[in-house]
Amino acid sequence: TFIGGVNTISTETLTTISAINTPTLILGTWTATDLEHFEANNNWSLKLKGTDPVDFRVTFDYVLEGTQDKEYRILLIKDSGGTLTTEFTQLRTIDRLSGTRDVAYYSGSTVIQMVQDDFLYWEVENISGSENCTLELDSRFIIEER
């Protein structure tokens, strides 16, 4: 049995950055699928309902639209009963690909430990300004037993 889940952006929503270096919840409609020992928590996070295992791999593949030449950092946040921990970060610069489409690609994986009722979600921060961004359709993260 696949223990884990997938959370995918199914509707794009502008994420408003209030100030430079200010982590902000990545907005959009997240659609959770293939949940086993996990549940969708709010619209944007996945929550562990089981007690075993505790070691998980988080894999992600994101396309973030933003302002050309600005640096945006994504942050994987674990909430353990109100105690927030940054589990992983990745920094990219927005590049102009063609026409007016300015994006950065984020992908990778990390290993984390979770206990029952911990949940994971993603934030973004603009470290070189206060320009907004949008996580594009079909961007997703996967949690799976390690």
Protein Blocks (a to p, Z undefined) as FASTA:
>chain_A
ZZddddddfbdcddddfbghiacddedddddehiehiacehjlbccdfbfbdfbdcdddd
ddddddehiacdddddddeehiacdfbdcddddddfbhjbccddddddddddddehiacd
dddddfkbjbdcdddehiacddddZZ
